[in-house]
Amino acid sequence: MKKMLQKVSLPAILWLSALVTNSVLAQITITATDLLSIRGNQETILLEEEGNYNFDSGSAGGNQVWDFRARNFITPIPTVLRFYSPQGTPEANVFPDANLVQEILPPDTIDGSFYNFYNITTNYALNLGDSFYVSLGGFDTSFVTVSNDTIAGLPLQFGDTWLTASADTTVTIPGLYYVVDADTATNTIDAWGTVRLPMGDFECLRMRVDSKSTQTTVANGIIVQSNSISNIEYRWWTKGLWEVAYVESQPGETDPNFTDAWGWGRLDAVMPITAVSEAVELPQEFNLLQNYPNPFNPETTIAFELAKNERVQLDIYTLLGQKIQTLINSELAAGHHKMTWDATNFNGDKVAAGLYIYRLMSGSATQSKKMLLLH
């Protein structure tokens, strides 16, 4: 299974207005804040792997459109992911620097849990490791792996390239016989543009991953066998949702324009977490999430988290600071909440296409984000 991370000046306003008028969106930059804003979301992804799938990954470069709406699955594997703060999560004490957890929910037929722990900083996105628990036939088994692997340098933008490497050694006879498994990858943000899915359009950066896995067997200090295999992956990243699609070539593929895929997957649904594991009962902080879908037409959902009971107000503004709608102004309980905006103002009239700001205020904090309405 794949492990699928203001103040506006007048010139900027004019530039953004022209951008919307021409229906052309510039490349995005993904920051630590963008990656952490996924906290509080539950995502359902659909995957197909270990097959031969005809797939067009498109071209490198700017302002691309990858339209996956017509792609149909043959035997999709649904996988549910949850993202939240690590406090209270099993084995969280092993990863004290973690500020984000990805929980992978197993099928109902399996009694278990799997967690990835991340440290998202201003400059890097790090995978600190994972924990795995399963109960089978009355036996409980748990594993914890500490890795500290760099996923990407931040902020992430078109043209970035970096190397990643990891190695594991399995010792069969100490000092005499062991096997080393080494993985290396060259990662490049080689394109940007719009990914079109059945659930909506997403402005994305495309990451190309050229990976190589090598297994080396050593006996009595002599390399007796060494085998390597390479492949190519493409992963599409967006703000607030991490990956929205991915495709992986057949083993041994070296052509970046491959059309025979070993596996592929895409985002199928996103919603606020309504019930997380017993260890994580309530949000740990006040947090406004990125609206979904974005861009949108005719309506969008705005989710937020409250760590305590408090009065909140959620307002919609134009870029010039004019308040046009209030979605809620009342006392709410601690937990996960969501509101829907249908792109109307106080008078019930539909507003013009363009960029808008939504702002969540409480007695202790204020957070704002932008969203784009299309017509």
C-alpha positions in Angstrom: 0.0 0.0 0.0 1.3 3.4 -0.9 1.6 6.1 1.7 -0.3 8.6 0.0 1.9 17.4 2.9 -2.4 38.4 4.8 -2.1 41.4 3.7 -2.9 42.1 0.1 -1.5 45.1 -1.8 -3.4 47.0 -4.5 -1.0 45.8 -7.3 -1.6 42.2 -6.1 -5.4 42.7 -6.2 -5.3 44.0 -9.7 -3.0 41.2 -10.8 -5.3 38.6 -9.2 -8.3 40.2 -10.8 -6.7 39.9 -14.2 -5.8 36.3 -13.4 -9.4 35.4 -12.7 -10.7 37.3 -15.7 -8.4 35.3 -18.0 -9.3 32.0 -16.3 -5.6 31.1 -16.0 -4.0 30.2 -12.7 -0.3 30.7 -12.0 1.8 27.9 -10.4 1.3 27.4 -6.7 3.8 27.2 -4.0 3.2 24.7 -1.1 4.4 25.8 2.3 4.5 24.2 5.8 1.2 26.0 6.6 -0.4 24.4 3.6 0.6 20.9 4.6 -0.4 21.3 8.2 -3.8 22.6 7.2 -4.8 19.1 6.3 -5.2 18.4 10.0 -8.9 17.6 10.7 -9.5 16.1 7.3 -10.6 12.5 6.4 -9.8 11.5 2.8 -10.9 8.5 0.8 -8.6 7.5 -2.0 -9.1 4.8 -4.6 -6.2 2.7 -5.8 -5.4 0.0 -8.4 -2.1 -1.8 -8.2 -0.2 -4.8 -9.5 -1.7 -4.6 -13.0 -1.3 -3.2 -16.5 -3.2 0.1 -16.8 -3.1 2.4 -19.8 -2.3 5.8 -18.4 -1.3 9.2 -19.9 0.7 11.3 -17.3 0.9 14.3 -19.6 3.9 16.6 -20.2 6.4 18.4 -18.0 6.3 22.2 -17.9 3.8 24.9 -16.9 0.1 25.5 -17.1 -0.7 21.8 -17.8 -4.2 20.2 -17.5 -4.4 16.6 -16.4 -8.0 15.4 -16.9 -8.6 12.2 -15.0 -12.4 12.5 -14.9 -13.0 9.8 -17.5 -10.6 7.3 -16.1 -12.6 4.3 -14.7 -11.3 1.8 -12.2 -11.5 -1.9 -12.8 -11.1 -3.2 -9.2 -10.5 -0.2 -7.0 -9.2 -0.5 -3.5 -10.8 2.2 -1.2 -8.5 3.5 1.5 -9.4 6.0 4.2 -6.8 8.4 5.6 -7.2 10.6 8.7 -4.9 13.6 9.5 -4.7 15.2 12.9 -2.4 16.3 15.7 -0.3 13.5 17.3 -1.1 14.1 21.0 -2.6 11.0 22.5 -1.9 8.8 19.5 -0.4 5.4 20.2 3.4 5.5 20.3 3.4 9.4 20.0 5.9 9.5 22.8 8.4 7.8 20.4 8.1 10.8 18.1 8.1 13.9 20.3 8.9 16.2 17.4 5.8 15.1 15.4 3.2 17.8 14.6 1.1 15.7 12.2 -0.2 12.2 12.1 -1.6 10.2 9.2 -3.8 7.3 10.3 -4.5 4.7 7.7 -7.8 2.9 8.5 -7.7 -0.9 7.7 -10.7 -2.8 6.2 -13.4 -3.7 8.7 -12.2 -7.3 8.6 -8.9 -6.4 10.2 -8.5 -5.4 13.8 -5.5 -3.0 13.7 -4.2 0.5 13.1 -1.4 2.1 11.2 0.1 5.6 11.8 2.7 7.7 10.0 4.3 10.5 12.1 5.5 13.7 10.4 7.4 16.8 11.4 6.5 19.7 9.1 8.8 22.7 9.5 9.4 25.9 7.6 12.2 24.3 5.6 11.4 20.6 5.5 8.7 17.9 5.5 10.0 14.9 7.4 8.6 11.4 7.9 9.8 10.5 11.4 8.5 6.9 11.3 5.4 4.8 11.8 3.7 2.5 14.2 1.6 -0.6 13.3 -0.7 -2.7 15.4 -2.8 -5.7 14.4 -4.7 -8.4 16.3 -5.0 -11.8 14.6 -6.2 -15.1 16.0 -6.0 -13.8 19.6 -2.4 -12.5 19.2 -1.5 -8.8 19.4 1.4 -7.6 17.4 2.9 -4.1 17.2 5.8 -2.6 15.4 7.5 0.9 15.6 9.9 2.1 12.9 12.0 5.2 13.3 13.1 6.6 10.0 13.5 10.4 9.9 13.2 10.6 6.1 13.0 13.9 4.2 9.9 14.0 2.0 10.6 17.4 0.5 12.2 20.7 1.1 9.8 23.6 1.8 8.4 25.7 0.3 7.8 23.3 -2.6 7.7 24.9 -6.0 8.2 24.3 -9.7 11.8 23.4 -10.6 12.8 22.0 -7.2 14.8 18.8 -7.2 16.3 16.8 -4.4 17.7 13.3 -3.5 16.4 10.9 -0.9 18.0 7.6 0.3 17.4 4.9 2.9 18.9 1.5 3.7 18.0 -1.5 5.9 20.2 -4.4 6.9 18.9 -7.9 7.7 21.5 -10.0 9.5 21.1 -13.7 9.2 24.4 -14.8 10.6 26.2 -12.0 12.6 29.5 -11.1 11.0 29.1 -13.7 8.2 25.9 -13.3 6.2 23.6 -10.3 5.8 21.4 -8.5 3.2 21.3 -4.8 2.6 18.2 -3.2 0.9 18.9 0.3 -0.3 16.5 2.8 -1.9 17.5 6.0 -3.7 15.3 8.5 -5.5 15.7 11.7 -7.5 12.6 13.9 -6.9 11.7 16.8 -9.2 8.8 19.2 -9.4 8.7 19.0 -13.2 5.2 20.5 -13.9 2.4 22.6 -12.6 -1.2 23.1 -13.6 -4.8 21.8 -13.0 -5.8 18.2 -12.1 -9.4 17.5 -13.0 -11.1 14.8 -10.9 -14.8 13.7 -10.7 -14.9 15.6 -7.3 -13.5 18.9 -8.7 -10.5 20.7 -10.1 -7.2 21.2 -8.1 -4.2 23.5 -8.8 -1.2 21.2 -8.4 2.5 20.7 -8.6 3.6 17.4 -10.3 6.4 15.6 -8.6 8.4 13.1 -10.7 10.2 10.4 -8.7 12.9 8.3 -10.4 13.6 5.6 -7.9 16.0 2.7 -7.7 16.0 -0.3 -5.3 19.1 -2.4 -4.8 19.4 -5.6 -2.8 22.9 -6.7 -1.9 23.8 -10.0 -0.3 27.1 -10.2 1.6 28.7 -13.5 2.8 31.9 -13.6 4.7 32.7 -10.0 3.6 32.2 -10.7 -0.1 29.3 -9.5 -2.2 27.8 -12.6 -3.6 24.7 -11.1 -5.2 23.4 -7.6 -6.1 20.2 -6.8 -8.0 18.7 -3.5 -8.8 15.4 -2.3 -10.3 14.2 1.1 -11.2 10.8 2.8 -11.9 9.2 6.2 -12.3 6.3 7.7 -10.3 4.3 10.9 -10.8 2.5 12.4 -7.8 0.3 15.5 -7.9 0.4 17.7 -4.8 -2.0 20.5 -3.9 -2.5 22.9 -1.0 -4.4 21.5 2.1 -4.9 18.0 0.7 -1.3 16.7 -0.1 -1.6 14.2 -3.0 -4.7 14.1 -5.2 -3.4 11.6 -7.7 -0.5 9.3 -8.4 0.7 6.8 -11.0 3.6 4.3 -11.0 5.3 2.7 -13.9 6.0 -1.0 -14.4 9.3 -2.2 -12.7 12.3 -1.5 -14.9 10.7 1.4 -16.8 13.0 4.2 -17.8 10.8 6.2 -20.2 9.3 9.2 -18.5 6.4 9.2 -21.0 5.4 5.6 -20.1 1.8 4.6 -20.8 1.8 1.1 -19.2 1.3 1.7 -15.4 1.7 -0.8 -12.6 -0.7 1.2 -10.4 -2.5 4.5 -10.1 -4.9 6.2 -7.7 -6.8 9.4 -7.0 -8.6 11.3 -4.3 -12.3 10.3 -4.2 -13.8 12.2 -1.2 -12.8 14.7 1.6 -14.7 15.5 4.8 -14.0 16.7 8.2 -13.2 14.1 10.8 -16.4 13.3 12.7 -15.0 10.6 14.9 -11.3 9.8 15.4 -9.7 7.1 17.4 -10.5 6.9 21.1 -7.0 8.3 21.9 -7.7 11.5 20.0 -11.2 12.7 21.1 -11.0 16.5 20.5 -8.9 18.9 18.4 -5.8 20.2 20.2 -6.1 23.8 18.8 -8.2 26.4 17.0 -7.8 25.6 13.3 -9.4 26.9 10.1 -9.2 24.4 7.3 -8.9 25.0 3.5 -12.3 25.0 1.9 -13.3 22.1 -0.3 -13.6 22.0 -3.3 -11.4 25.0 -4.3 -11.9 26.4 -6.9 -15.6 25.8 -6.6 -19.0 26.4 -8.3 -21.7 26.7 -7.1 -20.9 26.0 -3.4 -18.1 25.0 -1.1 -17.6 23.6 2.4 -15.6 25.4 5.1 -14.4 23.2 8.1 -12.8 24.3 11.3 -11.7 22.8 14.7 -12.3 24.2 18.2 -10.3 22.9 21.1 -12.9 24.3 23.6 -16.4 25.6 23.7 -16.5 29.2 22.5 -18.4 31.7 20.5 -17.2 31.9 16.9 -18.0 34.0 13.8 -17.3 32.9 10.2 -17.5 35.8 7.7 -16.9 36.1 3.9 -15.0 39.1 2.5 -14.0 40.5 -0.9 -10.3 41.1 -1.4 -11.0 44.8 -0.8 -12.2 44.0 2.7 -16.0 44.3 2.2 -18.0 41.8 4.3 -20.6 40.1 2.1 -21.8 37.2 4.2 -21.8 35.7 7.7 -22.1 31.9 7.9 -22.3 31.6 11.6 -22.2 33.8 14.7 -22.9 31.6 17.8 -21.6 29.5 20.6 -20.2 26.1 19.5 -19.0 23.1 21.3 -15.4 21.9 21.1 -14.9 19.6 18.1 -15.0 19.5 14.3 -17.5 21.7 12.5 -18.3 22.6 8.9 -20.4 25.2 7.1 -21.4 25.5 3.5 -21.4 28.7 1.4 -23.5 28.9 -1.7 -21.8 32.0 -3.1 -24.5 34.4 -2.1 -24.3 37.7 -0.2 -26.5 39.1 2.6 -29.3 39.8 0.1 -29.3 36.3 -1.2 -27.8 37.4 -4.6 -25.1 35.3 -6.3 -21.7 37.0 -6.1 -19.3 37.5 -9.0 -16.6 35.0 -9.8 -13.3 35.8 -8.2 -11.1 35.4 -5.1 -12.8 35.8 -1.6 -11.5 35.6 1.9 -13.2 33.7 4.7 -12.3 34.6 8.3 -13.0 32.6 11.5 -12.9 34.7 14.7 -13.2 33.6 18.3 -12.5 35.3 21.6 -8.9 34.0 21.5 -7.9 33.7 17.9 -8.5 34.7 14.3 -7.6 32.8 11.1 -8.2 33.6 7.4 -7.9 31.8 4.1 -8.6 32.5 0.4 -10.9 30.7 -2.0 -11.8 31.0 -5.6 -15.3 31.1 -7.1 -15.7 30.1 -10.8 -18.7 30.7 -13.0 
